[in-house]
């Protein structure tokens, strides 16, 4: 299981084993410290692999009808 400081190889949702905090980690990102337990070793367990990556889409402002 990955630990904080390691590079993620799979876009997915992960859960910390220390307190169950869930985060989304993209492929190529570094696993962070647990937000509830900073500066301690954090082990992340994969929870979901069927996550759809959402991207920001630029929209134009429309006038109300």
Z-matrix of the N, CA and C atoms (Angstrom, degrees):
N
C 1 1.452
C 2 1.531 1 108.47
N 3 1.327 2 116.33 1 142.25
C 4 1.464 3 119.95 2 -177.71
C 5 1.529 4 112.66 3 -70.95
N 6 1.321 5 114.48 4 154.10
C 7 1.468 6 121.93 5 178.68
C 8 1.517 7 109.50 6 -122.97
N 9 1.319 8 115.97 7 162.47
C 10 1.458 9 119.51 8 178.34
C 11 1.532 10 109.41 9 -57.37
N 12 1.339 11 115.31 10 141.15
C 13 1.458 12 121.27 11 -178.34
C 14 1.522 13 113.47 12 95.87
N 15 1.333 14 117.64 13 -18.14
C 16 1.462 15 120.91 14 178.68
C 17 1.530 16 109.80 15 -85.31
N 18 1.332 17 116.21 16 156.07
C 19 1.462 18 121.38 17 179.64
C 20 1.524 19 108.98 18 -89.29
N 21 1.332 20 115.76 19 133.25
C 22 1.455 21 121.70 20 -178.94
C 23 1.520 22 110.61 21 -77.59
N 24 1.322 23 116.86 22 137.92
C 25 1.454 24 121.54 23 179.42
C 26 1.530 25 112.55 24 -108.09
N 27 1.350 26 116.51 25 0.04
C 28 1.470 27 119.36 26 -175.34
C 29 1.525 28 110.93 27 -147.05
N 30 1.321 29 116.78 28 121.72
C 31 1.468 30 122.33 29 177.28
C 32 1.521 31 108.50 30 -64.84
N 33 1.339 32 116.84 31 117.66
C 34 1.454 33 120.05 32 -176.59
C 35 1.524 34 111.74 33 -168.90
N 36 1.320 35 114.53 34 175.81
C 37 1.463 36 121.63 35 173.67
C 38 1.525 37 106.67 36 -96.41
N 39 1.336 38 115.36 37 134.60
C 40 1.454 39 121.90 38 -179.37
C 41 1.521 40 110.13 39 -124.58
N 42 1.338 41 115.67 40 152.46
C 43 1.460 42 122.11 41 179.14
C 44 1.523 43 108.71 42 -123.06
N 45 1.334 44 116.01 43 135.18
C 46 1.471 45 119.05 44 177.27
C 47 1.524 46 108.90 45 -75.88
N 48 1.326 47 115.66 46 140.19
C 49 1.465 48 119.56 47 -179.87
C 50 1.522 49 111.91 48 -75.62
N 51 1.346 50 117.49 49 -21.56
C 52 1.463 51 120.04 50 -176.96
C 53 1.527 52 112.89 51 -71.75
N 54 1.334 53 117.38 52 -39.67
C 55 1.468 54 118.34 53 -175.22
C 56 1.526 55 113.83 54 -142.64
N 57 1.327 56 117.56 55 1.10
C 58 1.456 57 119.97 56 176.37
C 59 1.514 58 115.06 57 83.30
N 60 1.320 59 118.51 58 11.66
C 61 1.472 60 122.07 59 179.29
C 62 1.518 61 109.30 60 -66.60
N 63 1.351 62 118.38 61 129.27
C 64 1.456 63 122.21 62 -178.94
C 65 1.524 64 110.61 63 -103.51
N 66 1.347 65 115.22 64 139.84
C 67 1.455 66 121.38 65 178.46
C 68 1.525 67 108.85 66 -140.40
N 69 1.316 68 115.68 67 159.09
C 70 1.450 69 122.45 68 173.82
C 71 1.516 70 106.82 69 -101.83
N 72 1.335 71 117.26 70 127.16
C 73 1.457 72 121.43 71 -179.50
C 74 1.525 73 108.27 72 -124.71
N 75 1.324 74 115.42 73 121.98
C 76 1.454 75 120.22 74 178.51
C 77 1.524 76 110.96 75 -77.07
N 78 1.325 77 115.17 76 158.37
C 79 1.458 78 121.13 77 176.14
C 80 1.533 79 109.38 78 -62.35
N 81 1.322 80 116.99 79 133.93
C 82 1.454 81 122.15 80 179.02
C 83 1.516 82 114.51 81 91.29
N 84 1.335 83 117.75 82 -10.44
C 85 1.461 84 120.89 83 178.01
C 86 1.528 85 110.12 84 -84.68
N 87 1.319 86 114.71 85 157.27
C 88 1.462 87 120.67 86 177.72
C 89 1.527 88 108.83 87 -87.22
N 90 1.326 89 115.93 88 135.09
C 91 1.460 90 119.19 89 176.41
C 92 1.527 91 108.86 90 -65.40
N 93 1.337 92 116.60 91 131.75
C 94 1.464 93 119.91 92 -178.17
C 95 1.525 94 112.45 93 -85.20
N 96 1.335 95 114.59 94 173.61
C 97 1.461 96 120.06 95 168.26
C 98 1.524 97 107.24 96 -68.95
N 99 1.307 98 117.37 97 156.62
C 100 1.458 99 120.27 98 173.14
C 101 1.527 100 107.79 99 -63.77
N 102 1.336 101 118.65 100 132.27
C 103 1.461 102 120.58 101 179.33
C 104 1.533 103 113.12 102 -60.44
N 105 1.331 104 116.51 103 -26.83
C 106 1.469 105 120.69 104 -179.93
C 107 1.529 106 113.25 105 -87.20
N 108 1.340 107 116.84 106 -16.92
C 109 1.462 108 121.56 107 -176.78
C 110 1.530 109 110.64 108 -137.43
N 111 1.328 110 117.81 109 64.48
C 112 1.464 111 120.27 110 -177.46
C 113 1.531 112 112.11 111 -63.22
N 114 1.314 113 114.58 112 149.82
C 115 1.475 114 123.88 113 176.34
C 116 1.528 115 113.72 114 67.37
N 117 1.326 116 117.41 115 15.40
C 118 1.461 117 121.65 116 173.49
C 119 1.529 118 107.69 117 -114.67
N 120 1.311 119 117.42 118 159.03
C 121 1.460 120 120.26 119 176.79
C 122 1.516 121 109.20 120 -66.20
N 123 1.328 122 115.94 121 130.28
C 124 1.459 123 121.16 122 179.76
C 125 1.514 124 108.89 123 -121.10
N 126 1.311 125 117.24 124 129.02
C 127 1.460 126 122.75 125 175.77
C 128 1.525 127 106.68 126 -104.11
N 129 1.342 128 115.92 127 129.47
C 130 1.455 129 122.12 128 -178.08
C 131 1.524 130 110.34 129 -109.35
N 132 1.330 131 116.20 130 129.92
C 133 1.464 132 122.33 131 178.99
C 134 1.522 133 108.35 132 -107.39
N 135 1.331 134 116.33 133 134.99
C 136 1.464 135 120.11 134 179.32
C 137 1.527 136 109.58 135 -68.91
N 138 1.334 137 115.60 136 134.53
C 139 1.462 138 120.94 137 -177.93
C 140 1.522 139 110.82 138 -111.25
N 141 1.341 140 115.98 139 -48.56
C 142 1.466 141 120.26 140 -177.67
C 143 1.516 142 110.09 141 -134.40
N 144 1.324 143 115.23 142 137.83
C 145 1.458 144 120.01 143 176.65
C 146 1.526 145 111.37 144 -113.45
N 147 1.309 146 117.47 145 -9.30
C 148 1.464 147 120.98 146 -177.35
C 149 1.530 148 111.34 147 -94.98
N 150 1.322 149 116.24 148 44.95
C 151 1.458 150 122.22 149 -177.48
C 152 1.526 151 108.80 150 -92.33
N 153 1.311 152 115.75 151 134.81
C 154 1.465 153 120.98 152 176.84
C 155 1.513 154 107.91 153 -94.36
N 156 1.320 155 116.49 154 129.00
C 157 1.456 156 120.43 155 179.26
C 158 1.526 157 109.09 156 -77.22
N 159 1.320 158 115.05 157 125.30
C 160 1.458 159 120.71 158 178.14
C 161 1.517 160 108.93 159 -99.06
N 162 1.307 161 116.56 160 140.82
C 163 1.458 162 121.27 161 179.15
C 164 1.513 163 108.89 162 -122.38
N 165 1.317 164 115.55 163 149.43
C 166 1.460 165 119.77 164 177.04
C 167 1.520 166 109.43 165 -70.28
N 168 1.300 167 114.99 166 135.13
C 169 1.461 168 120.66 167 177.80
C 170 1.516 169 106.53 168 -118.39
N 171 1.322 170 115.96 169 129.37
C 172 1.440 171 120.33 170 179.10
C 173 1.524 172 109.09 171 -72.74
N 174 1.313 173 116.19 172 128.50
C 175 1.460 174 120.23 173 179.91
C 176 1.526 175 109.27 174 -117.63
N 177 1.292 176 114.63 175 156.66
C 178 1.463 177 119.57 176 177.12
C 179 1.511 178 107.96 177 -101.81
N 180 1.294 179 115.22 178 149.43
C 181 1.472 180 119.30 179 178.04
C 182 1.515 181 108.82 180 -76.44
N 183 1.311 182 116.49 181 131.84
C 184 1.455 183 120.77 182 177.86
C 185 1.526 184 109.18 183 -110.23
N 186 1.299 185 114.02 184 154.43
C 187 1.459 186 119.78 185 179.71
C 188 1.526 187 108.53 186 -82.10
N 189 1.355 188 116.98 187 143.01
C 190 1.468 189 119.31 188 178.30
C 191 1.525 190 111.29 189 -63.42
N 192 1.312 191 116.56 190 150.19
C 193 1.471 192 121.61 191 -178.32
C 194 1.510 193 111.59 192 -73.66
